[in-house]
Amino acid sequence: MTLSKNSAVILIVDDNKMGLAARKHVLEELGYRTITASSAHVAVELFSKNSFDLVITDYKMPDLSGVELIQKLRVINETVPVILISGFVDVLGLDEQTTGADVVMMKSANEVNHLVRSVSRLLNRKLKKPVSSIVSRATSRARKKSG
């Protein structure tokens, strides 16, 4: 199954309704399908019952932090890429290694551009098969033909 931009389903998690609505609007304008959750607990429930191609979460939420949410999501499905967004990236020293996210983004005037690029890059990476598996299959076929 190949994902096209229009078939990618993105879960957006943020307790701030304005941030949630803004990200949803931007991504839907680009043709992505989105589902929103206003809390980490709702997100975990949605994630466990549905298939998502990408998750975007805010860091600071009242019930669980974005990092705690990522830990729970990774237990359910460790392969779904996650983008963590925070206004405290530098202050808290948040990065991909410390959070478990595939991308950590700072809230800023450039957030929309960074978000769009990161979503596109992560979904394209998910679509591409590793070269090693392609080479392995080709080698296997060649052996079968010669043997």
DRENSE-434990 format. One record per atom (N, C-alpha, C): residue in three letters; x, y, z; chain. Coordinates in nm, 3 decimals, always signed. Layout:
// DRENSE-434990
[rec 'ala'; [X; Y; Z]; 'A'],
...
END
This chain:
// DRENSE-434990
[rec 'met'; [+0.085; -0.119; +0.000]; 'A'],
[rec 'met'; [+0.000; +0.000; +0.000]; 'A'],
[rec 'met'; [+0.089; +0.124; +0.000]; 'A'],
[rec 'thr'; [+0.065; +0.210; -0.093]; 'A'],
[rec 'thr'; [+0.140; +0.336; -0.096]; 'A'],
[rec 'thr'; [+0.055; +0.448; -0.042]; 'A'],
[rec 'leu'; [+0.116; +0.527; +0.042]; 'A'],
[rec 'leu'; [+0.045; +0.642; +0.097]; 'A'],
[rec 'leu'; [+0.062; +0.760; +0.003]; 'A'],
[rec 'ser'; [-0.045; +0.827; -0.025]; 'A'],
[rec 'ser'; [-0.032; +0.955; -0.094]; 'A'],
[rec 'ser'; [-0.057; +1.061; +0.010]; 'A'],
[rec 'lys'; [-0.026; +1.183; -0.023]; 'A'],
[rec 'lys'; [-0.047; +1.293; +0.071]; 'A'],
[rec 'lys'; [-0.190; +1.290; +0.122]; 'A'],
[rec 'asn'; [-0.286; +1.266; +0.032]; 'A'],
[rec 'asn'; [-0.427; +1.272; +0.070]; 'A'],
[rec 'asn'; [-0.470; +1.156; +0.158]; 'A'],
[rec 'ser'; [-0.396; +1.047; +0.160]; 'A'],
[rec 'ser'; [-0.439; +0.936; +0.243]; 'A'],
[rec 'ser'; [-0.369; +0.935; +0.379]; 'A'],
[rec 'ala'; [-0.272; +1.022; +0.400]; 'A'],
[rec 'ala'; [-0.203; +1.027; +0.529]; 'A'],
[rec 'ala'; [-0.298; +1.083; +0.635]; 'A'],
[rec 'val'; [-0.303; +1.011; +0.749]; 'A'],
[rec 'val'; [-0.388; +1.053; +0.860]; 'A'],
[rec 'val'; [-0.297; +1.096; +0.975]; 'A'],
[rec 'ile'; [-0.319; +1.219; +1.021]; 'A'],
[rec 'ile'; [-0.233; +1.278; +1.124]; 'A'],
[rec 'ile'; [-0.314; +1.305; +1.250]; 'A'],
[rec 'leu'; [-0.261; +1.259; +1.364]; 'A'],
[rec 'leu'; [-0.321; +1.288; +1.495]; 'A'],
[rec 'leu'; [-0.251; +1.411; +1.551]; 'A'],
[rec 'ile'; [-0.329; +1.514; +1.583]; 'A'],
[rec 'ile'; [-0.274; +1.638; +1.641]; 'A'],
[rec 'ile'; [-0.323; +1.649; +1.785]; 'A'],
[rec 'val'; [-0.230; +1.667; +1.878]; 'A'],
[rec 'val'; [-0.263; +1.670; +2.021]; 'A'],
[rec 'val'; [-0.218; +1.803; +2.082]; 'A'],
[rec 'asp'; [-0.313; +1.874; +2.142]; 'A'],
[rec 'asp'; [-0.281; +2.000; +2.208]; 'A'],
[rec 'asp'; [-0.400; +2.039; +2.295]; 'A'],
[rec 'asp'; [-0.375; +2.081; +2.418]; 'A'],
[rec 'asp'; [-0.484; +2.126; +2.505]; 'A'],
[rec 'asp'; [-0.526; +2.267; +2.472]; 'A'],
[rec 'asn'; [-0.444; +2.338; +2.394]; 'A'],
[rec 'asn'; [-0.477; +2.474; +2.351]; 'A'],
[rec 'asn'; [-0.560; +2.466; +2.223]; 'A'],
[rec 'lys'; [-0.687; +2.506; +2.233]; 'A'],
[rec 'lys'; [-0.778; +2.493; +2.119]; 'A'],
[rec 'lys'; [-0.734; +2.575; +1.998]; 'A'],
[rec 'met'; [-0.671; +2.690; +2.022]; 'A'],
[rec 'met'; [-0.626; +2.774; +1.911]; 'A'],
[rec 'met'; [-0.511; +2.707; +1.835]; 'A'],
[rec 'gly'; [-0.415; +2.652; +1.908]; 'A'],
[rec 'gly'; [-0.303; +2.582; +1.846]; 'A'],
[rec 'gly'; [-0.350; +2.460; +1.769]; 'A'],
[rec 'leu'; [-0.444; +2.389; +1.828]; 'A'],
[rec 'leu'; [-0.501; +2.270; +1.765]; 'A'],
[rec 'leu'; [-0.572; +2.307; +1.635]; 'A'],
[rec 'ala'; [-0.655; +2.409; +1.640]; 'A'],
[rec 'ala'; [-0.730; +2.451; +1.522]; 'A'],
[rec 'ala'; [-0.638; +2.504; +1.413]; 'A'],
[rec 'ala'; [-0.535; +2.578; +1.450]; 'A'],
[rec 'ala'; [-0.442; +2.636; +1.351]; 'A'],
[rec 'ala'; [-0.366; +2.526; +1.278]; 'A'],
[rec 'arg'; [-0.311; +2.430; +1.352]; 'A'],
[rec 'arg'; [-0.236; +2.321; +1.289]; 'A'],
[rec 'arg'; [-0.326; +2.235; +1.202]; 'A'],
[rec 'lys'; [-0.446; +2.208; +1.252]; 'A'],
[rec 'lys'; [-0.544; +2.130; +1.175]; 'A'],
[rec 'lys'; [-0.574; +2.199; +1.042]; 'A'],
[rec 'his'; [-0.599; +2.327; +1.048]; 'A'],
[rec 'his'; [-0.633; +2.404; +0.928]; 'A'],
[rec 'his'; [-0.518; +2.400; +0.826]; 'A'],
[rec 'val'; [-0.397; +2.425; +0.871]; 'A'],
[rec 'val'; [-0.281; +2.426; +0.781]; 'A'],
[rec 'val'; [-0.265; +2.291; +0.713]; 'A'],
[rec 'leu'; [-0.271; +2.184; +0.790]; 'A'],
[rec 'leu'; [-0.248; +2.050; +0.734]; 'A'],
[rec 'leu'; [-0.362; +2.005; +0.643]; 'A'],
[rec 'glu'; [-0.485; +2.040; +0.677]; 'A'],
[rec 'glu'; [-0.598; +2.004; +0.591]; 'A'],
[rec 'glu'; [-0.595; +2.083; +0.461]; 'A'],
[rec 'glu'; [-0.548; +2.207; +0.465]; 'A'],
[rec 'glu'; [-0.533; +2.286; +0.342]; 'A'],
[rec 'glu'; [-0.434; +2.220; +0.247]; 'A'],
[rec 'leu'; [-0.338; +2.147; +0.303]; 'A'],
[rec 'leu'; [-0.238; +2.078; +0.222]; 'A'],
[rec 'leu'; [-0.286; +1.939; +0.177]; 'A'],
[rec 'gly'; [-0.407; +1.901; +0.220]; 'A'],
[rec 'gly'; [-0.465; +1.775; +0.175]; 'A'],
[rec 'gly'; [-0.451; +1.659; +0.271]; 'A'],
[rec 'tyr'; [-0.395; +1.682; +0.388]; 'A'],
[rec 'tyr'; [-0.384; +1.574; +0.487]; 'A'],
[rec 'tyr'; [-0.516; +1.558; +0.561]; 'A'],
[rec 'arg'; [-0.543; +1.437; +0.606]; 'A'],
[rec 'arg'; [-0.659; +1.413; +0.693]; 'A'],
[rec 'arg'; [-0.610; +1.421; +0.837]; 'A'],
[rec 'thr'; [-0.684; +1.491; +0.921]; 'A'],
[rec 'thr'; [-0.641; +1.510; +1.060]; 'A'],
[rec 'thr'; [-0.750; +1.467; +1.157]; 'A'],
[rec 'ile'; [-0.704; +1.420; +1.271]; 'A'],
[rec 'ile'; [-0.791; +1.392; +1.385]; 'A'],
[rec 'ile'; [-0.726; +1.464; +1.502]; 'A'],
[rec 'thr'; [-0.806; +1.531; +1.583]; 'A'],
[rec 'thr'; [-0.750; +1.608; +1.693]; 'A'],
[rec 'thr'; [-0.788; +1.548; +1.828]; 'A'],
[rec 'ala'; [-0.700; +1.573; +1.925]; 'A'],
[rec 'ala'; [-0.726; +1.533; +2.063]; 'A'],
[rec 'ala'; [-0.685; +1.650; +2.152]; 'A'],
[rec 'ser'; [-0.772; +1.686; +2.246]; 'A'],
[rec 'ser'; [-0.744; +1.800; +2.332]; 'A'],
[rec 'ser'; [-0.673; +1.759; +2.461]; 'A'],
[rec 'ser'; [-0.640; +1.631; +2.474]; 'A'],
[rec 'ser'; [-0.561; +1.586; +2.589]; 'A'],
[rec 'ser'; [-0.481; +1.462; +2.550]; 'A'],
[rec 'ala'; [-0.377; +1.437; +2.625]; 'A'],
[rec 'ala'; [-0.293; +1.321; +2.599]; 'A'],
[rec 'ala'; [-0.370; +1.191; +2.622]; 'A'],
[rec 'his'; [-0.457; +1.189; +2.722]; 'A'],
[rec 'his'; [-0.533; +1.067; +2.749]; 'A'],
[rec 'his'; [-0.626; +1.033; +2.633]; 'A'],
[rec 'val'; [-0.692; +1.132; +2.577]; 'A'],
[rec 'val'; [-0.776; +1.110; +2.459]; 'A'],
[rec 'val'; [-0.690; +1.063; +2.342]; 'A'],
[rec 'ala'; [-0.573; +1.121; +2.329]; 'A'],
[rec 'ala'; [-0.481; +1.082; +2.220]; 'A'],
[rec 'ala'; [-0.442; +0.935; +2.230]; 'A'],
[rec 'val'; [-0.409; +0.889; +2.350]; 'A'],
[rec 'val'; [-0.371; +0.749; +2.370]; 'A'],
[rec 'val'; [-0.487; +0.658; +2.331]; 'A'],
[rec 'glu'; [-0.608; +0.696; +2.370]; 'A'],
[rec 'glu'; [-0.726; +0.616; +2.336]; 'A'],
[rec 'glu'; [-0.746; +0.611; +2.184]; 'A'],
[rec 'leu'; [-0.737; +0.726; +2.118]; 'A'],
[rec 'leu'; [-0.752; +0.730; +1.972]; 'A'],
[rec 'leu'; [-0.642; +0.650; +1.903]; 'A'],
[rec 'phe'; [-0.519; +0.665; +1.951]; 'A'],
[rec 'phe'; [-0.404; +0.599; +1.891]; 'A'],
[rec 'phe'; [-0.414; +0.447; +1.903]; 'A'],
[rec 'ser'; [-0.468; +0.401; +2.013]; 'A'],
[rec 'ser'; [-0.478; +0.256; +2.034]; 'A'],
[rec 'ser'; [-0.589; +0.193; +1.951]; 'A'],
[rec 'lys'; [-0.684; +0.273; +1.906]; 'A'],
[rec 'lys'; [-0.798; +0.219; +1.830]; 'A'],
[rec 'lys'; [-0.794; +0.250; +1.681]; 'A'],
[rec 'asn'; [-0.703; +0.337; +1.638]; 'A'],
[rec 'asn'; [-0.698; +0.381; +1.498]; 'A'],
[rec 'asn'; [-0.556; +0.374; +1.445]; 'A'],
[rec 'ser'; [-0.546; +0.380; +1.314]; 'A'],
[rec 'ser'; [-0.416; +0.379; +1.248]; 'A'],
[rec 'ser'; [-0.381; +0.521; +1.204]; 'A'],
[rec 'phe'; [-0.265; +0.569; +1.248]; 'A'],
[rec 'phe'; [-0.218; +0.702; +1.212]; 'A'],
[rec 'phe'; [-0.084; +0.692; +1.142]; 'A'],
[rec 'asp'; [-0.060; +0.785; +1.051]; 'A'],
[rec 'asp'; [+0.068; +0.790; +0.979]; 'A'],
[rec 'asp'; [+0.167; +0.882; +1.046]; 'A'],
[rec 'leu'; [+0.117; +0.972; +1.133]; 'A'],
[rec 'leu'; [+0.203; +1.070; +1.199]; 'A'],
[rec 'leu'; [+0.128; +1.127; +1.318]; 'A'],
[rec 'val'; [+0.203; +1.164; +1.422]; 'A'],
[rec 'val'; [+0.146; +1.231; +1.539]; 'A'],
[rec 'val'; [+0.221; +1.361; +1.561]; 'A'],
[rec 'ile'; [+0.145; +1.467; +1.588]; 'A'],
[rec 'ile'; [+0.203; +1.597; +1.624]; 'A'],
[rec 'ile'; [+0.149; +1.629; +1.763]; 'A'],
[rec 'thr'; [+0.238; +1.654; +1.858]; 'A'],
[rec 'thr'; [+0.192; +1.683; +1.993]; 'A'],
[rec 'thr'; [+0.262; +1.804; +2.052]; 'A'],
[rec 'asp'; [+0.187; +1.875; +2.133]; 'A'],
[rec 'asp'; [+0.244; +1.985; +2.211]; 'A'],
[rec 'asp'; [+0.319; +1.923; +2.329]; 'A'],
[rec 'tyr'; [+0.412; +1.996; +2.385]; 'A'],
[rec 'tyr'; [+0.488; +1.945; +2.499]; 'A'],
[rec 'tyr'; [+0.412; +1.966; +2.631]; 'A'],
[rec 'lys'; [+0.368; +2.090; +2.655]; 'A'],
[rec 'lys'; [+0.310; +2.124; +2.784]; 'A'],
[rec 'lys'; [+0.158; +2.106; +2.781]; 'A'],
[rec 'met'; [+0.113; +2.001; +2.851]; 'A'],
[rec 'met'; [-0.031; +1.974; +2.862]; 'A'],
[rec 'met'; [-0.058; +1.936; +3.007]; 'A'],
[rec 'pro'; [-0.180; +1.956; +3.056]; 'A'],
[rec 'pro'; [-0.207; +1.935; +3.199]; 'A'],
[rec 'pro'; [-0.204; +1.789; +3.246]; 'A'],
[rec 'asp'; [-0.248; +1.695; +3.162]; 'A'],
[rec 'asp'; [-0.257; +1.558; +3.213]; 'A'],
[rec 'asp'; [-0.127; +1.480; +3.198]; 'A'],
[rec 'leu'; [-0.068; +1.482; +3.082]; 'A'],
[rec 'leu'; [+0.063; +1.421; +3.057]; 'A'],
[rec 'leu'; [+0.142; +1.516; +2.970]; 'A'],
[rec 'ser'; [+0.272; +1.519; +2.986]; 'A'],
[rec 'ser'; [+0.353; +1.602; +2.897]; 'A'],
[rec 'ser'; [+0.361; +1.534; +2.760]; 'A'],
[rec 'gly'; [+0.406; +1.608; +2.662]; 'A'],
[rec 'gly'; [+0.424; +1.550; +2.529]; 'A'],
[rec 'gly'; [+0.522; +1.434; +2.532]; 'A'],
[rec 'val'; [+0.626; +1.442; +2.615]; 'A'],
[rec 'val'; [+0.724; +1.335; +2.626]; 'A'],
[rec 'val'; [+0.660; +1.210; +2.686]; 'A'],
[rec 'glu'; [+0.579; +1.227; +2.790]; 'A'],
[rec 'glu'; [+0.509; +1.112; +2.849]; 'A'],
[rec 'glu'; [+0.412; +1.051; +2.749]; 'A'],
[rec 'leu'; [+0.347; +1.135; +2.670]; 'A'],
[rec 'leu'; [+0.257; +1.086; +2.566]; 'A'],
[rec 'leu'; [+0.335; +1.003; +2.463]; 'A'],
[rec 'ile'; [+0.449; +1.055; +2.419]; 'A'],
[rec 'ile'; [+0.530; +0.983; +2.321]; 'A'],
[rec 'ile'; [+0.569; +0.845; +2.375]; 'A'],
[rec 'gln'; [+0.606; +0.838; +2.502]; 'A'],
[rec 'gln'; [+0.643; +0.709; +2.562]; 'A'],
[rec 'gln'; [+0.526; +0.610; +2.555]; 'A'],
[rec 'lys'; [+0.406; +0.657; +2.583]; 'A'],
[rec 'lys'; [+0.287; +0.570; +2.577]; 'A'],
[rec 'lys'; [+0.258; +0.527; +2.433]; 'A'],
[rec 'leu'; [+0.271; +0.620; +2.339]; 'A'],
[rec 'leu'; [+0.244; +0.589; +2.199]; 'A'],
[rec 'leu'; [+0.345; +0.488; +2.145]; 'A'],
[rec 'arg'; [+0.471; +0.500; +2.185]; 'A'],
[rec 'arg'; [+0.576; +0.410; +2.138]; 'A'],
[rec 'arg'; [+0.551; +0.266; +2.184]; 'A'],
[rec 'val'; [+0.487; +0.249; +2.300]; 'A'],
[rec 'val'; [+0.452; +0.115; +2.348]; 'A'],
[rec 'val'; [+0.347; +0.053; +2.256]; 'A'],
[rec 'ile'; [+0.252; +0.134; +2.211]; 'A'],
[rec 'ile'; [+0.144; +0.086; +2.124]; 'A'],
[rec 'ile'; [+0.195; +0.060; +1.983]; 'A'],
[rec 'asn'; [+0.270; +0.156; +1.927]; 'A'],
[rec 'asn'; [+0.325; +0.141; +1.792]; 'A'],
[rec 'asn'; [+0.450; +0.229; +1.781]; 'A'],
[rec 'glu'; [+0.566; +0.166; +1.783]; 'A'],
[rec 'glu'; [+0.691; +0.243; +1.786]; 'A'],
[rec 'glu'; [+0.731; +0.299; +1.650]; 'A'],
[rec 'thr'; [+0.662; +0.259; +1.543]; 'A'],
[rec 'thr'; [+0.705; +0.301; +1.409]; 'A'],
[rec 'thr'; [+0.641; +0.431; +1.360]; 'A'],
[rec 'val'; [+0.536; +0.477; +1.425]; 'A'],
[rec 'val'; [+0.469; +0.599; +1.380]; 'A'],
[rec 'val'; [+0.554; +0.721; +1.417]; 'A'],
[rec 'pro'; [+0.589; +0.803; +1.317]; 'A'],
[rec 'pro'; [+0.671; +0.921; +1.347]; 'A'],
[rec 'pro'; [+0.595; +1.023; +1.432]; 'A'],
[rec 'val'; [+0.671; +1.093; +1.518]; 'A'],
[rec 'val'; [+0.612; +1.191; +1.609]; 'A'],
[rec 'val'; [+0.689; +1.323; +1.601]; 'A'],
[rec 'ile'; [+0.612; +1.432; +1.594]; 'A'],
[rec 'ile'; [+0.669; +1.567; +1.601]; 'A'],
[rec 'ile'; [+0.625; +1.627; +1.734]; 'A'],
[rec 'leu'; [+0.722; +1.676; +1.811]; 'A'],
[rec 'leu'; [+0.695; +1.741; +1.939]; 'A'],
[rec 'leu'; [+0.716; +1.891; +1.920]; 'A'],
[rec 'ile'; [+0.618; +1.971; +1.961]; 'A'],
[rec 'ile'; [+0.626; +2.116; +1.948]; 'A'],
[rec 'ile'; [+0.622; +2.177; +2.088]; 'A'],
[rec 'ser'; [+0.713; +2.273; +2.112]; 'A'],
[rec 'ser'; [+0.718; +2.336; +2.244]; 'A'],
[rec 'ser'; [+0.773; +2.477; +2.235]; 'A'],
[rec 'gly'; [+0.728; +2.559; +2.323]; 'A'],
[rec 'gly'; [+0.784; +2.693; +2.336]; 'A'],
[rec 'gly'; [+0.906; +2.692; +2.428]; 'A'],
[rec 'phe'; [+0.938; +2.574; +2.483]; 'A'],
[rec 'phe'; [+1.044; +2.562; +2.582]; 'A'],
[rec 'phe'; [+1.159; +2.473; +2.536]; 'A'],
[rec 'val'; [+1.176; +2.457; +2.407]; 'A'],
[rec 'val'; [+1.277; +2.365; +2.353]; 'A'],
[rec 'val'; [+1.416; +2.396; +2.409]; 'A'],
[rec 'asp'; [+1.459; +2.520; +2.398]; 'A'],
[rec 'asp'; [+1.594; +2.556; +2.444]; 'A'],
[rec 'asp'; [+1.605; +2.555; +2.597]; 'A'],
[rec 'val'; [+1.507; +2.612; +2.664]; 'A'],
[rec 'val'; [+1.510; +2.622; +2.810]; 'A'],
[rec 'val'; [+1.517; +2.484; +2.875]; 'A'],
[rec 'leu'; [+1.438; +2.390; +2.821]; 'A'],
[rec 'leu'; [+1.433; +2.256; +2.880]; 'A'],
[rec 'leu'; [+1.533; +2.158; +2.816]; 'A'],
[rec 'gly'; [+1.601; +2.203; +2.712]; 'A'],
[rec 'gly'; [+1.698; +2.115; +2.646]; 'A'],
[rec 'gly'; [+1.631; +2.000; +2.573]; 'A'],
[rec 'leu'; [+1.514; +2.026; +2.516]; 'A'],
[rec 'leu'; [+1.441; +1.920; +2.446]; 'A'],
[rec 'leu'; [+1.505; +1.893; +2.310]; 'A'],
[rec 'asp'; [+1.527; +1.767; +2.280]; 'A'],
[rec 'asp'; [+1.574; +1.728; +2.148]; 'A'],
[rec 'asp'; [+1.525; +1.587; +2.119]; 'A'],
[rec 'glu'; [+1.558; +1.537; +2.002]; 'A'],
[rec 'glu'; [+1.509; +1.406; +1.960]; 'A'],
[rec 'glu'; [+1.556; +1.294; +2.054]; 'A'],
[rec 'gln'; [+1.678; +1.303; +2.103]; 'A'],
[rec 'gln'; [+1.731; +1.198; +2.191]; 'A'],
[rec 'gln'; [+1.664; +1.198; +2.328]; 'A'],
[rec 'thr'; [+1.635; +1.315; +2.382]; 'A'],
[rec 'thr'; [+1.579; +1.322; +2.517]; 'A'],
[rec 'thr'; [+1.427; +1.304; +2.522]; 'A'],
[rec 'thr'; [+1.360; +1.320; +2.407]; 'A'],
[rec 'thr'; [+1.213; +1.316; +2.407]; 'A'],
[rec 'thr'; [+1.155; +1.192; +2.342]; 'A'],
[rec 'gly'; [+1.230; +1.126; +2.255]; 'A'],
[rec 'gly'; [+1.176; +1.013; +2.180]; 'A'],
[rec 'gly'; [+1.102; +1.055; +2.054]; 'A'],
[rec 'ala'; [+1.095; +1.186; +2.029]; 'A'],
[rec 'ala'; [+1.029; +1.235; +1.908]; 'A'],
[rec 'ala'; [+1.122; +1.222; +1.789]; 'A'],
[rec 'asp'; [+1.064; +1.215; +1.670]; 'A'],
[rec 'asp'; [+1.144; +1.213; +1.547]; 'A'],
[rec 'asp'; [+1.190; +1.354; +1.511]; 'A'],
[rec 'val'; [+1.108; +1.453; +1.546]; 'A'],
[rec 'val'; [+1.141; +1.594; +1.524]; 'A'],
[rec 'val'; [+1.094; +1.672; +1.645]; 'A'],
[rec 'val'; [+1.179; +1.763; +1.694]; 'A'],
[rec 'val'; [+1.141; +1.855; +1.801]; 'A'],
[rec 'val'; [+1.146; +1.995; +1.742]; 'A'],
[rec 'met'; [+1.034; +2.068; +1.754]; 'A'],
[rec 'met'; [+1.023; +2.201; +1.695]; 'A'],
[rec 'met'; [+0.992; +2.306; +1.801]; 'A'],
[rec 'met'; [+1.049; +2.422; +1.781]; 'A'],
[rec 'met'; [+1.022; +2.537; +1.868]; 'A'],
[rec 'met'; [+0.902; +2.613; +1.816]; 'A'],
[rec 'lys'; [+0.811; +2.652; +1.905]; 'A'],
[rec 'lys'; [+0.702; +2.741; +1.864]; 'A'],
[rec 'lys'; [+0.765; +2.874; +1.830]; 'A'],
[rec 'ser'; [+0.734; +2.924; +1.710]; 'A'],
[rec 'ser'; [+0.793; +3.050; +1.667]; 'A'],
[rec 'ser'; [+0.714; +3.105; +1.549]; 'A'],
[rec 'ala'; [+0.760; +3.218; +1.499]; 'A'],
[rec 'ala'; [+0.697; +3.276; +1.380]; 'A'],
[rec 'ala'; [+0.714; +3.186; +1.258]; 'A'],
[rec 'asn'; [+0.816; +3.102; +1.259]; 'A'],
[rec 'asn'; [+0.842; +3.010; +1.147]; 'A'],
[rec 'asn'; [+0.783; +2.871; +1.169]; 'A'],
[rec 'glu'; [+0.702; +2.855; +1.272]; 'A'],
[rec 'glu'; [+0.649; +2.722; +1.305]; 'A'],
[rec 'glu'; [+0.577; +2.656; +1.189]; 'A'],
[rec 'val'; [+0.493; +2.729; +1.118]; 'A'],
[rec 'val'; [+0.416; +2.669; +1.009]; 'A'],
[rec 'val'; [+0.508; +2.613; +0.901]; 'A'],
[rec 'asn'; [+0.609; +2.689; +0.861]; 'A'],
[rec 'asn'; [+0.704; +2.641; +0.760]; 'A'],
[rec 'asn'; [+0.778; +2.517; +0.807]; 'A'],
[rec 'his'; [+0.826; +2.519; +0.931]; 'A'],
[rec 'his'; [+0.897; +2.404; +0.987]; 'A'],
[rec 'his'; [+0.804; +2.283; +0.997]; 'A'],
[rec 'leu'; [+0.681; +2.307; +1.039]; 'A'],
[rec 'leu'; [+0.585; +2.198; +1.053]; 'A'],
[rec 'leu'; [+0.557; +2.132; +0.919]; 'A'],
[rec 'val'; [+0.529; +2.212; +0.818]; 'A'],
[rec 'val'; [+0.498; +2.158; +0.685]; 'A'],
[rec 'val'; [+0.615; +2.078; +0.630]; 'A'],
[rec 'arg'; [+0.735; +2.131; +0.643]; 'A'],
[rec 'arg'; [+0.854; +2.059; +0.594]; 'A'],
[rec 'arg'; [+0.876; +1.929; +0.671]; 'A'],
[rec 'ser'; [+0.861; +1.933; +0.802]; 'A'],
[rec 'ser'; [+0.883; +1.814; +0.885]; 'A'],
[rec 'ser'; [+0.779; +1.707; +0.856]; 'A'],
[rec 'val'; [+0.653; +1.746; +0.843]; 'A'],
[rec 'val'; [+0.547; +1.650; +0.810]; 'A'],
[rec 'val'; [+0.577; +1.583; +0.677]; 'A'],
[rec 'ser'; [+0.609; +1.663; +0.577]; 'A'],
[rec 'ser'; [+0.638; +1.610; +0.444]; 'A'],
[rec 'ser'; [+0.757; +1.514; +0.448]; 'A'],
[rec 'arg'; [+0.863; +1.554; +0.516]; 'A'],
[rec 'arg'; [+0.984; +1.471; +0.523]; 'A'],
[rec 'arg'; [+0.957; +1.339; +0.595]; 'A'],
[rec 'leu'; [+0.886; +1.343; +0.707]; 'A'],
[rec 'leu'; [+0.860; +1.221; +0.783]; 'A'],
[rec 'leu'; [+0.766; +1.127; +0.708]; 'A'],
[rec 'leu'; [+0.665; +1.182; +0.640]; 'A'],
[rec 'leu'; [+0.574; +1.096; +0.565]; 'A'],
[rec 'leu'; [+0.644; +1.038; +0.442]; 'A'],
[rec 'asn'; [+0.729; +1.115; +0.377]; 'A'],
[rec 'asn'; [+0.805; +1.062; +0.263]; 'A'],
[rec 'asn'; [+0.902; +0.954; +0.306]; 'A'],
[rec 'arg'; [+0.964; +0.971; +0.422]; 'A'],
[rec 'arg'; [+1.055; +0.870; +0.475]; 'A'],
[rec 'arg'; [+0.980; +0.740; +0.504]; 'A'],
[rec 'lys'; [+0.858; +0.755; +0.552]; 'A'],
[rec 'lys'; [+0.777; +0.637; +0.584]; 'A'],
[rec 'lys'; [+0.740; +0.561; +0.456]; 'A'],
[rec 'leu'; [+0.723; +0.634; +0.346]; 'A'],
[rec 'leu'; [+0.686; +0.572; +0.219]; 'A'],
[rec 'leu'; [+0.800; +0.494; +0.155]; 'A'],
[rec 'lys'; [+0.921; +0.543; +0.175]; 'A'],
[rec 'lys'; [+1.036; +0.482; +0.109]; 'A'],
[rec 'lys'; [+1.079; +0.356; +0.182]; 'A'],
[rec 'lys'; [+1.108; +0.252; +0.107]; 'A'],
[rec 'lys'; [+1.159; +0.129; +0.166]; 'A'],
[rec 'lys'; [+1.310; +0.144; +0.178]; 'A'],
[rec 'pro'; [+1.368; +0.084; +0.280]; 'A'],
[rec 'pro'; [+1.513; +0.090; +0.293]; 'A'],
[rec 'pro'; [+1.580; +0.023; +0.174]; 'A'],
[rec 'val'; [+1.688; +0.080; +0.128]; 'A'],
[rec 'val'; [+1.762; +0.026; +0.014]; 'A'],
[rec 'val'; [+1.804; -0.117; +0.041]; 'A'],
[rec 'ser'; [+1.842; -0.147; +0.164]; 'A'],
[rec 'ser'; [+1.890; -0.282; +0.197]; 'A'],
[rec 'ser'; [+1.783; -0.386; +0.169]; 'A'],
[rec 'ser'; [+1.655; -0.356; +0.195]; 'A'],
[rec 'ser'; [+1.550; -0.455; +0.169]; 'A'],
[rec 'ser'; [+1.527; -0.473; +0.020]; 'A'],
[rec 'ile'; [+1.544; -0.367; -0.058]; 'A'],
[rec 'ile'; [+1.529; -0.377; -0.203]; 'A'],
[rec 'ile'; [+1.642; -0.461; -0.261]; 'A'],
[rec 'val'; [+1.765; -0.435; -0.217]; 'A'],
[rec 'val'; [+1.881; -0.510; -0.264]; 'A'],
[rec 'val'; [+1.867; -0.657; -0.223]; 'A'],
[rec 'ser'; [+1.823; -0.681; -0.102]; 'A'],
[rec 'ser'; [+1.806; -0.817; -0.052]; 'A'],
[rec 'ser'; [+1.706; -0.895; -0.136]; 'A'],
[rec 'arg'; [+1.594; -0.832; -0.170]; 'A'],
[rec 'arg'; [+1.493; -0.899; -0.254]; 'A'],
[rec 'arg'; [+1.548; -0.928; -0.392]; 'A'],
[rec 'ala'; [+1.618; -0.832; -0.451]; 'A'],
[rec 'ala'; [+1.674; -0.850; -0.585]; 'A'],
[rec 'ala'; [+1.776; -0.963; -0.585]; 'A'],
[rec 'thr'; [+1.860; -0.969; -0.483]; 'A'],
[rec 'thr'; [+1.960; -1.074; -0.472]; 'A'],
[rec 'thr'; [+1.892; -1.210; -0.457]; 'A'],
[rec 'ser'; [+1.788; -1.215; -0.376]; 'A'],
[rec 'ser'; [+1.714; -1.339; -0.355]; 'A'],
[rec 'ser'; [+1.651; -1.388; -0.486]; 'A'],
[rec 'arg'; [+1.592; -1.297; -0.564]; 'A'],
[rec 'arg'; [+1.533; -1.334; -0.694]; 'A'],
[rec 'arg'; [+1.638; -1.386; -0.789]; 'A'],
[rec 'ala'; [+1.754; -1.320; -0.790]; 'A'],
[rec 'ala'; [+1.861; -1.361; -0.881]; 'A'],
[rec 'ala'; [+1.910; -1.502; -0.846]; 'A'],
[rec 'arg'; [+1.918; -1.532; -0.717]; 'A'],
[rec 'arg'; [+1.960; -1.667; -0.673]; 'A'],
[rec 'arg'; [+1.858; -1.772; -0.718]; 'A'],
[rec 'lys'; [+1.730; -1.740; -0.704]; 'A'],
[rec 'lys'; [+1.626; -1.836; -0.742]; 'A'],
[rec 'lys'; [+1.631; -1.865; -0.892]; 'A'],
[rec 'lys'; [+1.654; -1.763; -0.972]; 'A'],
[rec 'lys'; [+1.660; -1.781; -1.117]; 'A'],
[rec 'lys'; [+1.781; -1.864; -1.157]; 'A'],
[rec 'ser'; [+1.895; -1.841; -1.091]; 'A'],
[rec 'ser'; [+2.017; -1.913; -1.130]; 'A'],
[rec 'ser'; [+2.024; -2.053; -1.068]; 'A'],
[rec 'gly'; [+1.948; -2.075; -0.962]; 'A'],
[rec 'gly'; [+1.957; -2.202; -0.890]; 'A'],
[rec 'gly'; [+1.851; -2.295; -0.927]; 'A'],
END
